[in-house]
Amino acid sequence: MISRRGLLQVGGMSLIGMGLSDLLRLESHARASGITPKGKAKSVVFIFQSGGPSQHETFDPKPHAPDTIRGDYGVTQSRVPGEVFCEYLPRLASRSNQFSIVRTMHHVAGREFRNEHNSCSYLLHTGTTALPPGDTNASIVQPRPGRFGWPSIGSMISYAAPTEPSVALPAMIEIPRANLMTYPGRESGLLGPKYDRLGLDLACTCHAKDAAGSCPNCFSHDDPNDLKRAPGPGPLAWWDNSSCRKPDFHLPDFGLSEGFSISGLENRTGLFRKIDQIQRNLDQNESSGNMRSWDAHRHQAMRFLMGSRSGGQNPFDLTQESDKTRDLYGREEWGQGFLVARRLIESGVRMVQVNLRGWDTHQNAFRDLKRRLLPSIDHCLSGFLDDLSQRGLLDETLVVMCGEMGRTPRIYPISPNGNNASGEPFTPGRHHWGDVFPCFFAGGGIEPGRIIGRTDSQGGLPMTEAYTPEDLAATIFHCLGIGPDSEFQDTSGRPYRVYRGNPIRELFA
């Protein structure tokens, strides 16, 4: 049974927003403008490294810098002559002919914004260079009346490159732990709730303390170095994590309680009669202004519900994949997320965002990157690229991966004299750094095998042309065939450009 609340909440669809007439006008404008995907890419998989990975410990190591800059790791030769990656990314280094790296992404907002998670996440996900007027790093995570809400990149794709009419899924889906991700910038803003992303929780509930990494290869940056105190059921463990180390995904749960039976989905006439009755009931309890967009939402919600429970076509059912394929991706949370992403784009979804938590490496950085984060991304992402290539999907799928920022060139302890949550002294890591960070691109019309941009000897500042989140957004839209003259209008009819940056030209032949 699908509850009334579950139906209303599917896709994070708010009942407060633009009127139906506004939504229909936007749709009409999109059709009249011919805003349809004409680029090589048919879909986008955006891999978000939440917390901000270090450029030094990934794609821009500085092996000749002092050890306070260089860090603990060596390097491995990529397939690009003269270019090296971190030594713990050997699989990706051997596949560097399949992707390109831009080393000189950066934020141009003020120092108080470009080194903070909230503001950098907003800038990255909206493809902008400044927060809305009046907002701070603290306020951007809270609702605020009168805020100028620029749409997220995903919402803009939902508007400008909608799914085909036959696709019973929303254009933008976020996995695998949407409820744990509270970063700002994911909203539809001026476009209205019709173009919201659908956030899904596919992974098992996590009970870990400040969990990071890919379950079951997960951890906490607070874990003690004393192996006798390692998390687990042991008597000396600093906490027992045995209850949640289960990486298997489940099918999306929309609230199976009193409501419609699943079999009732087949009776569409009766179904929509019931929905109309819900609308009348809600109208009696809510102001009409809060219900204007309900008619538009109900169709998207029900199309998704019918599509996601369509037996053999269910993109979330990983039991339909062979053991060989699942092993290729890795039997952990990140690999399964990439595998679901592949199945979703095969089903016609335009953009899938896969969130990877745990890259905020202030402390125990070199322990945790070496043991957990880097081996996981090296295995899972390599398997994803191999599978897309073998299936002929890489040319039409744009894969983008980055965090909201980079890390400081110099290594620091998070607190010189303090202890972490497990009682051990803080060990060194790197702090927030928005002046430069790398971004990974593959497929979708991208020319592979290129390392674009050069940073200074410490890896802290761009020495060649640098690129902003506006340029990142423009690159994504360009690959989808969304032109620079594409526009949308707000509820007052004011026109806005879909994007304002410039595609990163070095990524294209």
N, C-alpha and C positions, 0 to 999 in steps of 0.2 A: 504494500500500500504506500502511496506517495502522499505525504501530508500536505495540507494547504500551505503551511509555512515553508516546507521544502520546495514546493512548486514556486512560491513567490521569491525564494532566495536563490534559485538556481542561476548560476552565472553572476552572482552578486548584484542582481538587478534591483536597483532601488526604484520605489514607486514615486519618488520625488524627482522631478526633472522636467525636461522639455515636454511640451504638449505633443499629441499625436500629429497635429497639423504641421508642427515644426519638423518632426521626424520625416513625414512624408515629403515635405518640401526639400529637405536635405537629400533624400533618396532621388527625387526628381532631378535635382541639380546635378547629382553625380552622374545620372544617366545622360542628361543633356550635355554634360561636359565631356562625355566619353572617357571618364576616369576608370579605365579597366586595365588590368595588368598586361603589358605588352613586352616586358623584359624577359630575360632568359629564365629568371627564377619564378617558380610558381608558389613557393612557400619559403618561410624563414624559420629556422630553429635558433633561438637566442639562448645561449647558455650564460647564466648570470652567476658569477663567482662572488657571492655575497660576502662583504667584508673588505674586499680589495686585496688581490694577490700581489705579492712582491714581484717587481720586474726583474730583480736580481736573481731570484730563485726560480724563474720560469724562462722567459724568452730574451732577456737582455742582461746576462751575467757580465760581471766585470772582473775577469780572472787576474788582471794585472794591477788592480787597485789595492790599497792597503787592506789588511784583514778586517779593520773596523768598517770598511765599506764592502769588501769582497764577500765576507761571510765564510761559512764553513765548507761550502761545496765546491767541487770541481765542475768541469764542463764536458759536454759531449758534442762532437761535430755533427752538424746537420747536413743535409744533402745540398744546401746552398753553399757554394764555395766561400770559405773564409768566415762563415757565420756559425756560432755555437749556441747551444741551449744549456740549461741546467743539466747536470749529469743524471738527475733522477727523472728525466723525460726521454729515455732512450727510444721508446717506440715512436713517439711523436717526431723525434729528430730524424728517425729513419723514414718517416713519411712526409717530411717537409716539402717534398715535391707535390703534395696534394693540397697545400694550403699556403697562405701568406700571413705575415705578421706586420702590423703597423706598430712600431715601437714608440711613437711620439703622439699618442693621444694625450690631451691635457684639458684641465678646466681653466677658464679665464675669469671666473667669478672671484670676488674678494677672498682674501686669505681666510676670513672667518667662515666662508662657505665651502671653499674647495678642498678643505681638509677634514670634513665632517661627513659621517655616514648619511644622515638624513638629507642634507642638501645635495650631496653628490649623487645620491640615488635618484632624487627628483630630477636633477639635471640630465643624468644619463637616460632615464626611462622616458622623459618627455622630449629628448633631443633638443635641449635649450641651453643657454649659457647664463641665465640669471633666474633667481627665484621670483615669484610673483611679487609685485610691489607691496611692501609692508610685512613680508614674511621673513622669519629667521630660521636658523637650523632647528630651533626648538618648536616653533609654531607650525612649520610645514607639515608635521605629522598629525596635526589636529584640524578638524573641520573649522572653517572660518567664514562667516557670512560675507559676501561681497568679494571673495577671492576670485581673481582672474585665473581660471583653470585651463591651462593649456593641455590638450589631449596627449595621452601617452602614445608612443610609437605604435604599440599594438592596437590601440583604439583607432588611430589614423589609418592603419592598414585595414582594419575592419570596415572603415568607411570607404576608403579609396580603392580597395581591392577585395570586395566582399566575396564570400564563398559562392560557388555555383548554386543555382536554385535546388539542384538535386542533392546537395550535401546537407545531411541532417545534423550538422554540428555547427557551433559558433565559429567565427573566423579566428578568434584568439583564445588560446587555452594555456593556463599556467599550471605546472606540476612540479614536484610531487607533494609538496607540503605547503599549500597556499596559505593555510591559516597561521603558520608560523612566520610568514613573511609579512611584516607590517611596514615595509619601506614605502615612502610616498612616491608619487609620480605614476602610479599604475592606473589612475582614473581616466575616464573619458572626457572630463572637463566640458569645454564648450560644445562638444559633439552630442552630449546627452547620453543617458544610460543605455540606449539601444546599442551603443558601440563599446560597452564595458567588456572587459575580459572575463572569462570563466575560470575561476580558481578552483582547483580540485586537490583534495587530500587523498593520495593513493597509497602512501607509505603508512606503516603501522604507527600508532601513537608513540611518541618519544618521551621517555621519562628521564633522560640524561640531564645532568647538571651542565647547562650551557654547552649543549652538544655541538660538535663540529664534525666535518668529514662525512663519509659515505657509509651508512649502516650496512653490514655489521663491522666495517672497517672504520668505525667512528670513535670519537674520543672527546675529551675536554682539554682545553689548553691549561686547565688547573690540575690535571692529573699529576700525581707525584712521580718523580724519577725513581724512587725506591720501588722496585718491582713487587716487593712483598705487600706494598700498599696499593697495588694496581686495582682499578675498579673491578668488582666481581663479587661473588658470594663468600670469599675468604674472610677469616676473622680479622685480618689486619687491613682490609680494604677500606679506603676512605669513604666509599659509598658502594651500594650494591646495584649494578646496572644490568643484572641478568634478566630482568623482567621485560626489557624493551629491545634487545638485540635481535630483532626479527626483520630481515630486509624484505620479505615477500610483500608485494603489493596486493591490495584488494580492489574490487570494483568500486566505482564512485558510489558514495552513500548520500542519497538526497533526502534522508529522513524517512525511513520506512515505518510509518505509523498510520494512524487513521486517515483515510483519504481515498484515493483512487487505487483500484487493483491494477497490477501490471497488465493482466489480460484485458482489462477495460481499455487499454490504449488502442486496441485494434478497432474498437467501435468509435470512430471519430465523431460521428454525429452526436452520439450520446455523450461523448467526452466533452465536446465544446458546449453542449447544453449545461453540463455540470460546471464548467468553467464560467459560463455566463451567470449561473446562479451564485458562484463564489463572488463574482464581480458585484452583483447586486447586493449581496450581504456586506461586502466590504464598503460599498458606497454608503451603506446605512451607518457605518461606524467611522468612516474617514471622510475628510473634506474632499470635494470633487477635485480640487487642485492637486491633491496628492495621488489621484488615480488616473491622470490623463494619459500616462504612457503604458497603462496596463494592457491595452489591446495589442500593442506592438510587442510587449514582452512575452505575452502568453504563447504566441506562435513560436518564438525562438525557443522558449523553455520546453515546449512540448515536442518540437522537432528534435531537440537534443535528447530528451528522455526516450523518444522512440528510437532514435538513431543509436544511442549508447546501449540499448538492450536488444539489439537486433541479431542475437545468436552468433553465428559464425563471423559476422561483420563487426563484432564488438572490438574496437581498437584497444580497449583496456585489458582484454583477456590475454595475458601473456602465456597461458598454458597452450595456446594455439601455435606457439613458436617451438622450433626444435631445440633439443638440448645443445646442439652445436652452436646455434645462433645465440642462445642465451649465454653460453660460455664465452662466445666472442665478445659480447658486451660486458660480461662480468656479473656475477651473482651478488650484486650489491646495489644499494639504493640509486647511485648515480647511473650505473649501467642500465638498470631497469627503466630509469627515467628517460634515457636516450632511446631505448627500445620502444617505449610507449610513444615518444615523439615521432619516431619513424613511422609507426602504425597510424598516428594521427594525420601526418602529412599525406600518407597514402590514401587516407579517407577524405582528403580535400580540405583540411584545415589550413588556413593561410599562415598562421604564426603560432608556434609553440614555444613557450619559455620554460626552460628547465633550471630550477634554482639549486645551486650547490652551496651549502652553508659551510662556514668555518674558516674563511680566508683572512680573518682579522687577527693576524699573528703578531700580537704585541709581545707575548712571552712564550717560552719554550718553542720558539719558531723553528729552529733547526731540527729539533727532535721531531716535531709534529709534521712538518713538511716532508721530511725524509721517510718517516715511517707510514704516514697515513695519506696526506693530501696529494702529494705528487704521484705516488704509485697508483692511486685510484684514478686520477684524471688521465694519466698516461695510458692505462689499460682501457678504461671505458670510452674515452674519446677516440682512441685509435680503432677500437672495434666498431664504433659508430661510423667513422669515415670509411673503413673497409666495407662495411655492409652497404652503405649508401652507394659506394662506387660499384660494387659487385651487382647491385640491383639496377644500375643505371639511373639512380635517383640524385646523385651528387650534382650533376649539371643543372638540375632544375630546383635544387634545394640550397638556399643560402644559409650557411652555418656561421654564426658570429658568437664569439666568447670573450668576455671581459668582466672585470669588476667595476665598482663605482669609482675606484681610485687606485693608486699604486701605494708603495711604502717608502719610507724615508731612506735616502742613501746610507746614512750612518745607522749603525746598530746601537740600540739603547735597551736597558732594562726598563720594564714598564714602571717600576718604582725602585729606586736604588737600594732602599733598606727595608722594603716591605715583604710580606708573605702573601701567597695566593690562597685560594679558598681551601686547598688541601693542607695548608700550613707550611709549605715549603717556600724558600726564598724565590722571588721572581727571577726568572732567567731571561737573557736578552732576546730581543726580537726587533721588529721595525714598526714605526708608528705610521699614522695616516699621511698620505702625500698625494695631493691632486695635481702637482705640477707636471707629472708625466706618468703614463701607464700604458701597457701594451694591449693590443686587441687582435684577436685571431679571426681570420676570414677564410672560408672555404666554399667551393661550389657556387652555383647560382650566377655564373658569368664572371666570377673573380678569376684573375690570372694567378695560378698557383706558383709556388716556388720563389716568392719574393719577400725580402726583408726590407721594409720601408721605414725610413727615418733613422736618425742617429742621435743618441744622447751623449752628454758630456762624459768625461772619464769616471765620474762617480755615479752615473746613472740617475742623476737628479733633475736634469733640465734638458729640454730639446735643443739640439745644435742645428738641426735642419727644420724644414717646415713642420709645424705642429698642427694637430687637428682637434676639433672640439666635438662635443656630443651633437651639435647641429650637423657637422660633417658626417658623423656616424649615421645619423638618421637619414641624411640625404643619400648616402651610399646604399642603405637598405632600400629606400624608396626607388632609387634609380634601378637597382637590380630587379625590382618588381615591375618596372615599366611605368612607374608613377612619375610624371614629368614635373619639372620645376614650376610650371605655370598652373598646376592643379590647385584648386581652391575649395574651401568650404565656407559656409556662412553660419553665424550664430543666430540666436532667436530673434535678434533685431535686424537681421539681414546684412550685417556688416561682414565683408569678405575677409578671409584670412588665407594666406598661403599654407599649403599642407606642410611644406618644409622651407627652411630659410638658409641652410648651409649649402655646401658644395660637395658632390661626391668625391671621394678620395681617388683622384685620377690615376695614381700610380698602381691602383689595384686592377686596372683594366688594360687590356692589350692595346 
